[in-house]
Amino acid sequence: MKERRGFEVGVLRMVIAALHYRLIEKRSGLRYAEVSLVTQAGGKPEGLTEEEVLTVLAREVKKRKEAAEMFEQGRRHDLFIKETKEAELISGYMPAQMSEEEIKSVINKVLAGGAKDFGSAMKEAMKELKGRADGKIVGDIIKDLLK
């Protein structure tokens, strides 16, 4: 904030709000003031596991990417660029994404382990790849390997 990087501050505030909403969903009995006190004490909302935080971050990135696609189709390049930058900024706080070869090796292990149809293979693969690979890419690879 002191460096006057308003764009980054705004995006991070949106992410913090999404984490608050997730915490409220998880603890539906708490009032907003109680949630604020919990998060102010330690900086990170208590009660959210690292996996839940990564899920929220992935959901926020996905929202931005989908919005960017819609803006590109609607020829709103200014908003397309804004959404793309937001997605990139949020992605910086997530673990590094795996390459396609690494994803294929995990999927091959899952298929060798007994998963024969798309649904079961996708379920097992996403358990292994949670937060490290995009579900769309995983689904495309599984479809190719099952043909």
FIZAKE-880483 format. One record per atom (N, C-alpha, C, O): chain; residue number from 1; x, y, z; atom name. Coordinates in steps of 0.001 Angstrom, whole numbers, plus 524288, in hexadecimal, padded with zeros to 5 digits. Atoms other than C-alpha are relative to their C-alpha. Layout:
N
A, NUM, X, Y, Z, CA
...
END
This chain:
147
A, 1, 80333, 7FB62, 80000, N
A, 1, 80000, 80000, 80000, CA
A, 1, 80367, 804E8, 80000, C
A, 1, 80234, 808BD, 7FD5A, O
A, 2, 7FCA0, 7FB6C, 7FFBE, N
A, 2, 80AFE, 80951, 8033D, CA
A, 2, 8029F, 80118, 7FAC6, C
A, 2, 803DD, 80595, 7F993, O
A, 3, 7FD98, 7FF56, 80523, N
A, 3, 810DD, 80709, 7F5C8, CA
A, 3, 7FC0A, 801AF, 7FBE7, C
A, 3, 7FD67, 80279, 7F75C, O
A, 4, 80445, 7FE47, 80368, N
A, 4, 803AA, 80AFF, 7EFE7, CA
A, 4, 7FF2E, 7FC58, 7FB5B, C
A, 4, 7FE5E, 7FE0A, 7F6EE, O
A, 5, 8011B, 803EC, 80401, N
A, 5, 801FB, 7FE52, 7E86C, CA
A, 5, 7FA54, 7FE59, 800B2, C
A, 5, 7F92C, 7FA13, 80292, O
A, 6, 80595, 800A7, 7FF16, N
A, 6, 7F342, 7FF7F, 7E879, CA
A, 6, 7FDB4, 7FB28, 7FD85, C
A, 6, 7FA4B, 7F8A8, 7FFD0, O
A, 7, 8020D, 8049A, 802AB, N
A, 7, 7F0B7, 7F4AF, 7DEAD, CA
A, 7, 800F5, 7FB1A, 80339, C
A, 7, 7FD61, 7F803, 8041A, O
A, 8, 7FE9E, 804A1, 7FCF6, N
A, 8, 7F7E4, 7EA73, 7E6B2, CA
A, 8, 7FD25, 7FFEA, 80539, C
A, 8, 7FB58, 7FBCC, 806F0, O
A, 9, 802BF, 7FFB1, 7FB00, N
A, 9, 7F1DE, 7EF28, 7F36D, CA
A, 9, 7FA4C, 7FE78, 7FF3F, C
A, 9, 7F821, 7FB96, 8026D, O
A, 10, 80577, 80141, 8010C, N
A, 10, 7E444, 7EE43, 7ED78, CA
A, 10, 7FF22, 7FA33, 7FF16, C
A, 10, 7FB67, 7F7EC, 80118, O
A, 11, 80080, 80594, 80122, N
A, 11, 7E65E, 7E081, 7E861, CA
A, 11, 800C7, 7FCD3, 804FE, C
A, 11, 7FDD9, 7F925, 80601, O
A, 12, 7FF07, 802E5, 7FB26, N
A, 12, 7EBFE, 7DBD1, 7F54F, CA
A, 12, 7FB82, 800B3, 803DF, C
A, 12, 7FA47, 7FD1C, 806D3, O
A, 13, 80491, 7FF40, 7FCA3, N
A, 13, 7E082, 7E1D4, 7FC8B, CA
A, 13, 7FB84, 7FC7E, 7FE42, C
A, 13, 7F8AF, 7FA61, 80186, O
A, 14, 80416, 80382, 801F4, N
A, 14, 7D745, 7DA2E, 7F3B9, CA
A, 14, 80119, 7FA5B, 801A3, C
A, 14, 7FD80, 7F778, 802FF, O
A, 15, 7FE8F, 80551, 7FE6A, N
A, 15, 7DEBE, 7CDAF, 7F6CE, CA
A, 15, 7FEFC, 7FF43, 805D5, C
A, 15, 7FCF5, 7FB37, 80774, O
A, 16, 800F9, 80059, 7FA61, N
A, 16, 7DE24, 7D075, 8055F, CA
A, 16, 7FA25, 7FF9C, 8010D, C
A, 16, 7F879, 7FCA7, 80474, O
A, 17, 805AC, 8004B, 7FF68, N
A, 17, 7CF84, 7D2BD, 8041D, CA
A, 17, 7FE04, 7FA90, 7FE9B, C
A, 17, 7FA97, 7F880, 80146, O
A, 18, 80199, 8054A, 80186, N
A, 18, 7CE04, 7C5AE, 7FD17, CA
A, 18, 80169, 7FC14, 80445, C
A, 18, 7FE71, 7F872, 80550, O
A, 19, 7FE7B, 8036C, 7FBAB, N
A, 19, 7D579, 7BF12, 80829, CA
A, 19, 7FC53, 800B7, 804AA, C
A, 19, 7FAEB, 7FCF0, 8074A, O
A, 20, 803C6, 7FEFC, 7FBD2, N
A, 20, 7CC80, 7C5AB, 811FE, CA
A, 20, 7FAD7, 7FD39, 7FEE5, C
A, 20, 7F894, 7FAC6, 8025C, O
A, 21, 804E7, 8028D, 80172, N
A, 21, 7C09B, 7C0BF, 80A99, CA
A, 21, 80060, 7FA16, 800B7, C
A, 21, 7FCAC, 7F79E, 80288, O
A, 22, 7FF42, 805A1, 7FF56, N
A, 22, 7C624, 7B2F6, 80A92, CA
A, 22, 7FFE9, 7FE89, 805C2, C
A, 22, 7FDA8, 7FA90, 80742, O
A, 23, 7FFFD, 800F8, 7FA67, N
A, 23, 7C88A, 7B3C9, 81923, CA
A, 23, 7FA76, 80068, 8022E, C
A, 23, 7F8EE, 7FD4E, 80585, O
A, 24, 80564, 7FF68, 7FE3C, N
A, 24, 7BAA9, 7B88C, 81B39, CA
A, 24, 7FCC0, 7FB4F, 7FE50, C
A, 24, 7F97A, 7F96F, 8014B, O
A, 25, 802B8, 804B6, 801C1, N
A, 25, 7B593, 7AD3B, 81301, CA
A, 25, 80140, 7FB69, 80392, C
A, 25, 7FDD5, 7F855, 804F9, O
A, 26, 7FE48, 80462, 7FCD0, N
A, 26, 7BD7A, 7A3DE, 81B2F, CA
A, 26, 7FDCC, 8005E, 80588, C
A, 26, 7FC1B, 7FC79, 807CA, O
A, 27, 801F7, 7FF1B, 7FAB1, N
A, 27, 7B95C, 7A9BB, 82819, CA
A, 27, 7FB1A, 80367, 7FFAD, C
A, 27, 7FB36, 807FD, 8011E, O
A, 28, 804A8, 7FCEB, 8011C, N
A, 28, 7ABAF, 7AE09, 824D6, CA
A, 28, 7FDAB, 80292, 804D8, C
A, 28, 7FA79, 8061F, 8044C, O
A, 29, 80216, 7FDB9, 7FB42, N
A, 29, 7A8B3, 7B146, 83309, CA
A, 29, 802A0, 8050C, 801A6, C
A, 29, 80089, 807CB, 804FF, O
A, 30, 7FD33, 7FB4B, 7FE64, N
A, 30, 7B298, 7BC5C, 83418, CA
A, 30, 7FDD2, 804DA, 7FD5A, C
A, 30, 7FC21, 804B4, 7F8DA, O
A, 31, 80175, 7FAF8, 8024C, N
A, 31, 7AF0B, 7CA7F, 83205, CA
A, 31, 804D6, 80254, 7FD6E, C
A, 31, 80938, 800B6, 7FE92, O
A, 32, 7FBA7, 7FDAC, 802E5, N
A, 32, 7B76E, 7D2F7, 82913, CA
A, 32, 80401, 80264, 803B7, C
A, 32, 808B0, 801D6, 802C5, O
A, 33, 7FC5B, 7FD85, 7FC5B, N
A, 33, 7BD72, 7DA72, 83496, CA
A, 33, 8038D, 7FBEE, 8027F, C
A, 33, 80830, 7FCEF, 8034A, O
A, 34, 7FCD5, 80421, 7FDAB, N
A, 34, 7C20A, 7CDA6, 83AAA, CA
A, 34, 803F9, 7FDFB, 7FC18, C
A, 34, 80867, 7FCCC, 7FD8C, O
A, 35, 7FC5D, 801BB, 8040A, N
A, 35, 7C821, 7C97C, 82DBF, CA
A, 35, 80472, 803EA, 7FF75, C
A, 35, 808F6, 8025F, 7FED9, O
A, 36, 7FBF3, 7FBFD, 80066, N
A, 36, 7CF66, 7D67B, 82D04, CA
A, 36, 803DD, 7FF91, 80479, C
A, 36, 80892, 80011, 803A4, O
A, 37, 7FC83, 80082, 7FB8A, N
A, 37, 7D4D5, 7D49B, 83AB9, CA
A, 37, 8038D, 7FB46, 7FF77, C
A, 37, 80826, 7FB81, 800D9, O
A, 38, 7FCE9, 804BE, 800B2, N
A, 38, 7D95C, 7C6DF, 83781, CA
A, 38, 80465, 800FB, 7FC20, C
A, 38, 808D3, 7FF5C, 7FD0D, O
A, 39, 7FC08, 7FF4D, 80410, N
A, 39, 7E08E, 7CB34, 82B33, CA
A, 39, 803EB, 80435, 80167, C
A, 39, 8086F, 803E7, 7FFC8, O
A, 40, 7FC5B, 7FBDE, 7FE95, N
A, 40, 7E684, 7D778, 830FF, CA
A, 40, 8042D, 7FE04, 803BF, C
A, 40, 80890, 7FFFE, 803BF, O
A, 41, 7FC4E, 801FC, 7FC1E, N
A, 41, 7ED1C, 7CFBA, 83BB9, CA
A, 41, 804C4, 7FD82, 7FD75, C
A, 41, 80928, 7FE68, 7FF35, O
A, 42, 7FB96, 802D7, 80232, N
A, 42, 7F585, 7C745, 832E2, CA
A, 42, 8012D, 80145, 7FA5A, C
A, 42, 80506, 7FF48, 7F843, O
A, 43, 7FEFC, 7FEB5, 80568, N
A, 43, 7F49E, 7CD03, 82545, CA
A, 43, 7FD79, 7FC34, 7FC3B, C
A, 43, 7FB76, 7FDD2, 7F82C, O
A, 44, 80266, 80406, 8034F, N
A, 44, 7EFC2, 7C040, 81F70, CA
A, 44, 7FB0D, 7FE22, 802C4, C
A, 44, 7FB29, 7FD1F, 80777, O
A, 45, 804C7, 801B1, 7FD60, N
A, 45, 7E1BA, 7BC3B, 821FB, CA
A, 45, 800B2, 7FAAA, 80296, C
A, 45, 80205, 7F6D0, 80008, O
A, 46, 7FFAB, 804F8, 7FD3B, N
A, 46, 7E1D4, 7B1CD, 82C6E, CA
A, 46, 7FB7A, 7FC98, 7FE4F, C
A, 46, 7F73A, 7FE80, 7FD1E, O
A, 47, 80420, 80390, 8017D, N
A, 47, 7DA22, 7A5DF, 8292A, CA
A, 47, 8003D, 7FE69, 7FA4F, C
A, 47, 7FDAE, 7FAA0, 7F8D0, O
A, 48, 7FF60, 80186, 80573, N
A, 48, 7DDEB, 7A575, 81AD5, CA
A, 48, 8052B, 7FD1A, 7FF74, C
A, 48, 80946, 7FEFF, 80117, O
A, 49, 7FB3C, 802F1, 800FF, N
A, 49, 7E792, 79B11, 816FD, CA
A, 49, 802AF, 8023A, 7FB33, C
A, 49, 80068, 80551, 7F84D, O
A, 50, 7FD25, 7FE2C, 80495, N
A, 50, 7F1E6, 79D8A, 80CCE, CA
A, 50, 7FD49, 7FE3F, 7FB01, C
A, 50, 7FD30, 8011C, 7F723, O
A, 51, 802CF, 80201, 8048F, N
A, 51, 7EA2E, 7951B, 80356, CA
A, 51, 7FB36, 80357, 7FEC9, C
A, 51, 7FA0A, 8045A, 7FA3C, O
A, 52, 80494, 7FCA7, 800D3, N
A, 52, 7DE0E, 79D80, 8055B, CA
A, 52, 80195, 80551, 7FDD6, C
A, 52, 7FEED, 80776, 7FA73, O
A, 53, 7FE17, 7FB00, 801FE, N
A, 53, 7E5D8, 7A9EC, 80326, CA
A, 53, 8016D, 7FF71, 7FA42, C
A, 53, 8001E, 802D8, 7F71E, O
A, 54, 7FE95, 800E2, 80572, N
A, 54, 7EB5D, 7A43C, 7F687, CA
A, 54, 7FB2A, 7FF4C, 7FC96, C
A, 54, 7FB19, 800F9, 7F815, O
A, 55, 804D5, 800AA, 802EC, N
A, 55, 7DDAA, 7A065, 7F255, CA
A, 55, 7FD7F, 80548, 7FEE4, C
A, 55, 7FB9C, 8063A, 7FA91, O
A, 56, 80237, 7FAC1, 800BD, N
A, 56, 7D8EE, 7AE59, 7F45C, CA
A, 56, 80330, 802FE, 7FBF0, C
A, 56, 800FA, 80589, 7F882, O
A, 57, 7FCAE, 7FD4B, 803CC, N
A, 57, 7E498, 7B3C0, 7ECE1, CA
A, 57, 7FF12, 7FDF1, 7FA7C, C
A, 57, 7FEBB, 800F8, 7F6C3, O
A, 58, 800F3, 80253, 80523, N
A, 58, 7E24F, 7AA2F, 7E1B9, CA
A, 58, 7FAB9, 801C0, 7FDD9, C
A, 58, 7FA3B, 802CC, 7F92F, O
A, 59, 8052B, 7FE42, 801B2, N
A, 59, 7D3F1, 7ADFF, 7E13E, CA
A, 59, 8002F, 805AD, 7FE25, C
A, 59, 7FDB4, 8070D, 7FA42, O
A, 60, 7FF93, 7FA83, 80189, N
A, 60, 7D779, 7BC6D, 7E0A0, CA
A, 60, 802DE, 8009B, 7FACB, C
A, 60, 80165, 803D5, 7F78C, O
A, 61, 7FD34, 7FFD8, 804FF, N
A, 61, 7E13D, 7BA10, 7D5A8, CA
A, 61, 7FC69, 7FE3C, 7FB9B, C
A, 61, 7FC53, 80098, 7F76B, O
A, 62, 80396, 80209, 803FB, N
A, 62, 7D721, 7B225, 7CE3D, CA
A, 62, 7FBE6, 80410, 7FE98, C
A, 62, 7FAA4, 804B9, 7F9FF, O
A, 63, 803D4, 7FBD9, 80108, N
A, 63, 7CD18, 7BD15, 7CFAD, CA
A, 63, 80256, 80425, 7FC71, C
A, 63, 7FFD9, 805E1, 7F8B6, O
A, 64, 7FD78, 7FBDC, 80319, N
A, 64, 7D6BF, 7C6EE, 7CA32, CA
A, 64, 800FC, 7FE35, 7FA66, C
A, 64, 80038, 8012F, 7F6B3, O
A, 65, 7FEF7, 80207, 80542, N
A, 65, 7DA79, 7BE36, 7BEBE, CA
A, 65, 7FB00, 7FF9E, 7FCD1, C
A, 65, 7FAF5, 800EE, 7F831, O
A, 66, 804FD, 8005B, 802C8, N
A, 66, 7CC42, 7BBAD, 7BB3B, CA
A, 66, 7FE05, 80567, 7FE7F, C
A, 66, 7FC0C, 8062B, 7FA2E, O
A, 67, 801A7, 7FAA7, 80131, N
A, 67, 7C929, 7CA2E, 7BC1D, CA
A, 67, 8034B, 80244, 7FB97, C
A, 67, 80144, 80501, 7F833, O
A, 68, 7FC90, 7FE0C, 8041A, N
A, 68, 7D4F4, 7CD44, 7B3A3, CA
A, 68, 7FE66, 7FDD5, 7FAAB, C
A, 68, 7FE78, 800A5, 7F6C5, O
A, 69, 801C9, 80254, 804EB, N
A, 69, 7D01F, 7C3C5, 7A93B, CA
A, 69, 7FB0F, 802B8, 7FE06, C
A, 69, 7FA87, 803D1, 7F960, O
A, 70, 804E1, 7FD63, 80182, N
A, 70, 7C2B9, 7CA29, 7A959, CA
A, 70, 80112, 8058F, 7FE03, C
A, 70, 7FEBD, 80749, 7FA2D, O
A, 71, 7FEBC, 7FAB5, 801B3, N
A, 71, 7C896, 7D7C2, 7A84D, CA
A, 71, 802C3, 7FFF4, 7FABB, C
A, 71, 801FF, 8037C, 7F78E, O
A, 72, 7FD56, 80061, 8050B, N
A, 72, 7D136, 7D359, 79D0B, CA
A, 72, 7FC0A, 7FF06, 7FBAA, C
A, 72, 7FC70, 8014E, 7F773, O
A, 73, 8040C, 800FE, 803E1, N
A, 73, 7C56A, 7CE07, 795D5, CA
A, 73, 7FCAB, 804D8, 7FF12, C
A, 73, 7FAD1, 805C0, 7FABA, O
A, 74, 80312, 7FB3D, 80078, N
A, 74, 7BE40, 7DAC0, 79891, CA
A, 74, 80326, 804A5, 7FE1D, C
A, 74, 8012F, 80907, 7FDF0, O
A, 75, 7FC70, 7FBF9, 801FC, N
A, 75, 7C9DC, 7E275, 79349, CA
A, 75, 800CA, 80478, 803D8, C
A, 75, 80118, 80906, 80253, O
A, 76, 7FEC4, 7FC2E, 7FBF0, N
A, 76, 7CC35, 7E962, 7A02D, CA
A, 76, 80596, 7FEF3, 801CF, C
A, 76, 8066F, 7FCAC, 805F6, O
A, 77, 7FA87, 8014D, 7FF09, N
A, 77, 7DB03, 7E8AE, 79FDB, CA
A, 77, 80211, 8027A, 80506, C
A, 77, 80585, 80043, 80788, O
A, 78, 7FE43, 7FD9B, 7FB21, N
A, 78, 7DCC8, 7F215, 7AB41, CA
A, 78, 7FE9B, 7FC98, 804B2, C
A, 78, 801D2, 7FBCF, 8082F, O
A, 79, 8019D, 80366, 7FBBA, N
A, 79, 7D500, 7E945, 7B44B, CA
A, 79, 8028C, 7FA9D, 7FFA5, C
A, 79, 80398, 7F820, 803A0, O
A, 80, 7FD32, 804EF, 800C3, N
A, 80, 7DB55, 7DD2D, 7AE61, CA
A, 80, 80566, 80051, 8027E, C
A, 80, 80704, 7FCBB, 80543, O
A, 81, 7FAC3, 7FF4C, 7FDDA, N
A, 81, 7E8B9, 7E26C, 7B20F, CA
A, 81, 7FFCC, 8004F, 805F4, C
A, 81, 80319, 7FE06, 8089A, O
A, 82, 8008C, 7FF77, 7FA57, N
A, 82, 7E420, 7E614, 7BFCD, CA
A, 82, 7FF1C, 7FAA9, 8028F, C
A, 82, 801AE, 7F95A, 80667, O
A, 83, 80128, 80521, 7FDBD, N
A, 83, 7DE78, 7D88F, 7C281, CA
A, 83, 804AD, 7FC53, 7FF88, C
A, 83, 805BB, 7F948, 8031A, O
A, 84, 7FB65, 80342, 800C6, N
A, 84, 7EA83, 7D1E3, 7BCEF, CA
A, 84, 8043D, 80154, 803FB, C
A, 84, 806B2, 7FDD6, 80633, O
A, 85, 7FC18, 7FE61, 7FC23, N
A, 85, 7F37F, 7D9DB, 7C5AA, CA
A, 85, 7FE7C, 7FE43, 8057D, C
A, 85, 801D1, 7FCA4, 8088D, O
A, 86, 801C9, 801C4, 7FADC, N
A, 86, 7EB1E, 7D6B2, 7D188, CA
A, 86, 800FA, 7FA25, 800A7, C
A, 86, 802C8, 7F86D, 804C3, O
A, 87, 7FF28, 805AA, 7FFC1, N
A, 87, 7EBBF, 7C820, 7CE63, CA
A, 87, 805CB, 7FEC5, 800BE, C
A, 87, 80726, 7FB46, 803C1, O
A, 88, 7FA60, 800DE, 7FF7D, N
A, 88, 7FA91, 7C8DB, 7CCEF, CA
A, 88, 801E2, 80152, 80581, C
A, 88, 8051C, 7FE86, 807B6, O
A, 89, 7FE6B, 7FE66, 7FAC6, N
A, 89, 7FC04, 7D009, 7D9DE, CA
A, 89, 7FE64, 7FBEE, 8040C, C
A, 89, 8017E, 7FA84, 80771, O
A, 90, 801DD, 803F6, 7FC49, N
A, 90, 7F3BD, 7C621, 7E148, CA
A, 90, 802F9, 7FAE3, 7FF3D, C
A, 90, 80433, 7F837, 8030A, O
A, 91, 7FD19, 804D6, 8011E, N
A, 91, 7FAC4, 7BAD1, 7DA8B, CA
A, 91, 80562, 80007, 80282, C
A, 91, 80786, 7FBE5, 803B6, O
A, 92, 7FAE2, 7FF89, 7FD82, N
A, 92, 8076E, 7BFE3, 7E055, CA
A, 92, 8000C, 7FE0A, 8059A, C
A, 92, 80434, 7FCDF, 807B8, O
A, 93, 80067, 801D4, 7FA99, N
A, 93, 8028F, 7BBBB, 7EDBF, CA
A, 93, 7FEAA, 7FA3C, 80054, C
A, 93, 7FDED, 7F823, 80498, O
A, 94, 80134, 8059B, 8002B, N
A, 94, 7FFB6, 7ADCE, 7E975, CA
A, 94, 804FA, 7FCF4, 7FED9, C
A, 94, 808C2, 7FF2B, 7FCE0, O
A, 95, 7FB6A, 8032B, 8014E, N
A, 95, 80951, 7A286, 7E833, CA
A, 95, 800D0, 7FFD4, 7FA1A, C
A, 95, 7FD23, 80092, 7F717, O
A, 96, 7FEC5, 80048, 80591, N
A, 96, 81024, 7A119, 7DB23, CA
A, 96, 7FCE1, 7FB9E, 7FD69, C
A, 96, 7FC36, 7F768, 7FFA3, O
A, 97, 8030C, 803D8, 802E1, N
A, 97, 8081A, 799EC, 7D0FE, CA
A, 97, 8039F, 7FBF5, 7FD8E, C
A, 97, 80802, 7FD2F, 7FC04, O
A, 98, 7FCEB, 8044B, 80228, N
A, 98, 80CF1, 78CD1, 7CC0E, CA
A, 98, 7FFF3, 80040, 7FA07, C
A, 98, 7FC54, 8025C, 7F7AD, O
A, 99, 7FFD4, 80041, 805AF, N
A, 99, 8111B, 78AA4, 7BE03, CA
A, 99, 7FC7B, 7FB8F, 7FE1C, C
A, 99, 7FAD1, 7F842, 8012F, O
A, 100, 80370, 80409, 80229, N
A, 100, 8090C, 78222, 7B4E7, CA
A, 100, 80254, 7FA8C, 80097, C
A, 100, 7FF77, 7F6C7, 80170, O
A, 101, 7FD81, 80518, 7FF66, N
A, 101, 81312, 77720, 7B5A6, CA
A, 101, 7FF59, 7FDFA, 8058D, C
A, 101, 7FE53, 7F959, 80657, O
A, 102, 800B3, 8019A, 7FA8F, N
A, 102, 81250, 776F4, 7C483, CA
A, 102, 7FA57, 7FE64, 800FF, C
A, 102, 7F950, 7FA9A, 803C6, O
A, 103, 8058D, 8014C, 7FF65, N
A, 103, 80377, 776F5, 7C3D6, CA
A, 103, 7FEDC, 7FAB8, 7FD81, C
A, 103, 7FC0C, 7F784, 7FFBA, O
A, 104, 800D9, 80502, 802B2, N
A, 104, 803AE, 76BC7, 7B9FC, CA
A, 104, 80215, 7FB71, 80335, C
A, 104, 7FFA0, 7F750, 8036D, O
A, 105, 7FDD0, 80449, 7FCE5, N
A, 105, 80C7B, 763A5, 7C2CB, CA
A, 105, 7FC77, 7FEC1, 804B0, C
A, 105, 7FBC7, 7FA2F, 80603, O
A, 106, 80390, 800ED, 7FBA6, N
A, 106, 80328, 76572, 7CE55, CA
A, 106, 7FB0F, 7FD52, 7FE14, C
A, 106, 7F91C, 7F9BA, 8009D, O
A, 107, 804C2, 80254, 80227, N
A, 107, 7F768, 76225, 7C5CA, CA
A, 107, 80102, 7FA55, 7FE6A, C
A, 107, 7FDAA, 7F6FA, 7FF39, O
A, 108, 7FEB7, 80567, 80164, N
A, 108, 7FE3F, 755FB, 7C093, CA
A, 108, 80024, 7FC85, 804D5, C
A, 108, 7FE68, 7F80A, 804A1, O
A, 109, 7FFFC, 802F8, 7FB1D, N
A, 109, 80074, 7518D, 7CEA5, CA
A, 109, 7FA6D, 7FEF4, 801D7, C
A, 109, 7F932, 7FAAF, 803AD, O
A, 110, 80578, 8009C, 7FE60, N
A, 110, 7F211, 753D8, 7D198, CA
A, 110, 7FD49, 7FBF8, 7FC8F, C
A, 110, 7FA69, 7F8A7, 7FE86, O
A, 111, 8026F, 803BE, 8038E, N
A, 111, 7EDD0, 74C53, 7C57F, CA
A, 111, 8021A, 7FA80, 800E7, C
A, 111, 7FF37, 7F6AF, 8006D, O
A, 112, 7FDBB, 8051F, 7FED8, N
A, 112, 7F732, 7414C, 7C8DC, CA
A, 112, 7FDE9, 7FDDC, 8052D, C
A, 112, 7FDCF, 7F921, 80608, O
A, 113, 80209, 8019C, 7FAF1, N
A, 113, 7F16D, 74114, 7D680, CA
A, 113, 7FA7B, 7FDE0, 7FFCE, C
A, 113, 7F87E, 7FC0E, 803C9, O
A, 114, 80520, 80270, 80071, N
A, 114, 7E446, 73CAD, 7D16B, CA
A, 114, 7FBA1, 8038D, 7FE31, C
A, 114, 7F750, 801A5, 7FD44, O
A, 115, 8041B, 7FC81, 801DE, N
A, 115, 7DCAC, 748B6, 7CD32, CA
A, 115, 7FF27, 7FF13, 7FA30, C
A, 115, 802C0, 7FFA8, 7F70C, O
A, 116, 80109, 8016A, 80574, N
A, 116, 7D604, 744ED, 7C088, CA
A, 116, 7FC9A, 803F4, 7FD1B, C
A, 116, 7FD02, 80471, 7F857, O
A, 117, 80353, 7FC34, 802A9, N
A, 117, 7CBF0, 74F80, 7BDCD, CA
A, 117, 801CA, 80585, 8014B, C
A, 117, 80507, 80655, 804C1, O
A, 118, 7FE51, 7FA8D, 7FF81, N
A, 118, 7CD45, 75E39, 7BCC5, CA
A, 118, 7FF0D, 80213, 80586, C
A, 118, 80279, 8048F, 807CF, O
A, 119, 80160, 7FDD6, 7FAE5, N
A, 119, 7C657, 76173, 7C984, CA
A, 119, 80398, 7FE3F, 8045A, C
A, 119, 8057D, 80171, 80768, O
A, 120, 7FC9E, 801F4, 7FBD2, N
A, 120, 7CE42, 758AB, 7D257, CA
A, 120, 805A8, 801AD, 7FF32, C
A, 120, 80869, 802D1, 802F8, O
A, 121, 7FAA5, 7FE47, 8011D, N
A, 121, 7DB03, 75C38, 7CB87, CA
A, 121, 800B3, 805BF, 8016A, C
A, 121, 804AF, 80742, 803A3, O
A, 122, 7FFB4, 7FA6A, 7FED5, N
A, 122, 7D824, 76AB5, 7CCCF, CA
A, 122, 80009, 800E7, 805E7, C
A, 122, 80301, 80422, 807DC, O
A, 123, 80053, 7FF6F, 7FA55, N
A, 123, 7D493, 76956, 7DB2B, CA
A, 123, 80534, 7FEAF, 80297, C
A, 123, 8071C, 8019F, 805E3, O
A, 124, 7FB06, 801A2, 7FDB3, N
A, 124, 7E103, 76204, 7DE93, CA
A, 124, 8047C, 8039A, 7FE67, C
A, 124, 807DC, 804DE, 80196, O
A, 125, 7FBCA, 7FC92, 801E0, N
A, 125, 7E9B9, 76AAD, 7D631, CA
A, 125, 7FFD4, 80546, 802CA, C
A, 125, 803EC, 80759, 8043B, O
A, 126, 80060, 7FAF0, 7FD75, N
A, 126, 7E48A, 77734, 7DC4F, CA
A, 126, 80171, 7FFB3, 805CA, C
A, 126, 80334, 80390, 8080B, O
A, 127, 7FE23, 800B3, 7FAA2, N
A, 127, 7E71B, 771A0, 7E9E1, CA
A, 127, 805EE, 8007A, 8002E, C
A, 127, 80820, 802EA, 803B2, O
A, 128, 7FA46, 7FFE8, 80039, N
A, 128, 7F54E, 76FD3, 7E5FD, CA
A, 128, 80215, 80566, 7FE76, C
A, 128, 80627, 80714, 80065, O
A, 129, 7FE0F, 7FB29, 80249, N
A, 129, 7F68F, 77CBE, 7DEB8, CA
A, 129, 7FDAF, 804E4, 8026F, C
A, 129, 7FE59, 80926, 8004E, O
A, 130, 802E7, 7FBAF, 7FDAC, N
A, 130, 7EEAF, 78577, 7E7D3, CA
A, 130, 8033B, 804FD, 80059, C
A, 130, 8073C, 80521, 80301, O
A, 131, 7FD78, 7FAEF, 7FFC5, N
A, 131, 7F2B3, 7939C, 7E5B7, CA
A, 131, 804C8, 80099, 7FC8B, C
A, 131, 806D5, 804EA, 7FBFE, O
A, 132, 7FB3D, 7FFAF, 80329, N
A, 132, 7FE0D, 79043, 7DCC2, CA
A, 132, 7FEF4, 7FF6B, 7FA34, C
A, 132, 8028C, 7FFCD, 7F709, O
A, 133, 80150, 80099, 80589, N
A, 133, 7F6B9, 78E24, 7CFFE, CA
A, 133, 7FA63, 801CB, 7FF25, C
A, 133, 7F703, 8010D, 8027C, O
A, 134, 80532, 7FE26, 8016C, N
A, 134, 7EAFD, 79420, 7C93E, CA
A, 134, 7FC99, 7FB57, 7FE88, C
A, 134, 7FE47, 7F7E8, 7FB9E, O
A, 135, 80391, 80454, 800F6, N
A, 135, 7DF44, 78B07, 7C8D2, CA
A, 135, 7FEAF, 7FF40, 7FA3F, C
A, 135, 7FDE0, 7FADA, 7F879, O
A, 136, 80137, 8005B, 80592, N
A, 136, 7DC86, 78E32, 7BA9A, CA
A, 136, 80450, 7FD1C, 7FD0F, C
A, 136, 8033A, 7F9D9, 7F9B2, O
A, 137, 7FB8C, 8029C, 80283, N
A, 137, 7EA25, 789E9, 7B670, CA
A, 137, 8000E, 7FA39, 80177, C
A, 137, 800F8, 7F6DE, 7FE24, O
A, 138, 80017, 8056F, 7FE2C, N
A, 138, 7E922, 77D8F, 7BEB4, CA
A, 138, 7FBBE, 7FCFC, 7FD1F, C
A, 138, 7FCA5, 7F89C, 7FB58, O
A, 139, 8044F, 80290, 802B9, N
A, 139, 7DBF5, 77A4B, 7B8A4, CA
A, 139, 80142, 7FEEB, 7FA50, C
A, 139, 8000E, 7FAB6, 7F851, O
A, 140, 7FE8E, 800C7, 8057F, N
A, 140, 7E115, 77C33, 7AAD0, CA
A, 140, 803EF, 7FB8B, 7FF67, C
A, 140, 8037B, 7F85C, 7FBD4, O
A, 141, 7FC0D, 80426, 80048, N
A, 141, 7ECCB, 77360, 7AD6A, CA
A, 141, 7FD88, 7FAB1, 80101, C
A, 141, 7FECA, 7F6E6, 7FE53, O
A, 142, 80298, 804FD, 7FEDA, N
A, 142, 7E439, 768C2, 7B367, CA
A, 142, 7FCC5, 7FE36, 7FB56, C
A, 142, 7FCCE, 7F99C, 7F9F3, O
A, 143, 80324, 8015F, 8049F, N
A, 143, 7DB0D, 76944, 7A7B2, CA
A, 143, 80377, 7FDD1, 7FBAA, C
A, 143, 8021A, 7F9F5, 7F924, O
A, 144, 7FC6B, 801E1, 8041B, N
A, 144, 7E69C, 767B6, 79E69, CA
A, 144, 8021C, 7FA94, 80143, C
A, 144, 80284, 7F742, 7FDCF, O
A, 145, 7FDB4, 80507, 7FE84, N
A, 145, 7EC5C, 75C5E, 7A618, CA
A, 145, 7FBF7, 7FB98, 8000C, C
A, 145, 7FD63, 7F712, 7FF3C, O
A, 146, 80408, 80406, 7FFD3, N
A, 146, 7DF60, 7551E, 7A73B, CA
A, 146, 7FDF9, 7FE7B, 7FA93, C
A, 146, 7FB3C, 7FA91, 7FA04, O
A, 147, 801CD, 8014C, 8055A, N
A, 147, 7DCE0, 7555E, 79880, CA
A, 147, 802A4, 7FB56, 7FDE5, C
A, 147, 80193, 7F9C0, 7F97B, O
END
